[in-house]
Amino acid sequence: MGANEKQATTAAVVLAFATVYIVWGSTYFFIQRALVGFSPVMLGAFRFTTAGLLMMLWCVLRKESLFNRQQIKYAVITGLLLLFGGTGAVMLVETTLPSSLVGVIITSEVVWLVLFDKAKWKENFANKGTIPGLLLGLTGVYFLFAERIQQGSLSGSGWAQVGMYAILIGGTMSWAAGSVFSKYKAFGSSTVNSAWQMLAAGVAFFITGAVNGNLQSFQVQSVPVNAWLSLLYLVLAGSLGAFSAYVWLLKVRPITQVSTHLYVNPVVAVLLGVLFADEHMSGLQVGGLTFILVSVLLINLTQYRRKKQATAGETNAGNSALMFGTKEKCVL
């Protein structure tokens, strides 16, 4: 068990997972509403620049060191991979593809996470619960959106849609690469890392907007109130809350366990649709939800048991050493 895992309290881990699970599941809903008034590039620019500056201010108030050159370098690389590449792809494709279909394709990120995390290949592939859990989760997500996949695959112009699929797959690969990079390269305060990551992504979006003309053509007065409110939610809850929790979890938990958010987020998205968009859940979707919940339980249970066994082993070793030492004293 690493030092970071020992320092992470159970309550903090549970709160972080709950934030990532619930909040990120709702961001699909709010991204779609924000795109009514923002282009994907300008949405990313405003969202991540604002969140990054607010996080910087928080770090200053806490008197954290902000200007470690190596830390900034790693954070910038991570931010570009996660937010500019990963989230940017999601915002771009949601302008044409159904959000449910986007949610399905994003779950393929789990595969890239396992494949890119070379240092954990032996552990992940030897673990009896991880691979079945991942496969079960993917199956559940497919069942959850099976009907919509069939409908979506029959609409849209072929090549344009294929291009969007390719962009989204590239985005999942970028996010997975950024997650693995952050897991092994990031150091120091997770809040400082999050601040630089979001600021780097925001600047990258602004530069892109200047190049493609989105920045010059943007008109503040043309953005409806609902889009501004959605942006506010994405900044406060999605970036400052959930993204910061995700970056911290990468430091204290295995990637395969953190990646379970990919299965729970679509569940939250469906529930929001049922409650606020008059959508209904079919029997197939209910079955998908069941698969997803079982997969998350299986992956987390496997990690918990392994951790418990390791702790028990350390305790037994300590007790044995203590007993041996006591016997030695009796002999002497």
Buried (B, 14 or more C-beta within 10 A) or exposed (E): EEEEEEEBEEEBBEEBBEBBBBBBBBBBBBBBBBBEBBBBBBBBBBBBBBBBBBBBEBBEEEEBEBEBEEBBEBBBBBBBBBBBBBBBBBBBBBEEBBBBBBBBBBBBBBBBBBEBBEEBEEEBEEBEBBBBBBBBBBBBBBBBBBEBBEEBEEEBEEEEBEEBBEBBBEBBBBBBBBBBBBBEBBBBBBBBBBBBBBBBBBBBBBBBBEEEEBBEEBEEEEBEEEBBEBBBBBBBBBBBBBBBBBBBBBBBBBBBBBBBBBBBBBBBBBBBBEEEEEEEBEEEBEBBBEBBBBBBBBBBEBBEEBBEEEEEEEEEEEEEEEEEEEEEEEEE
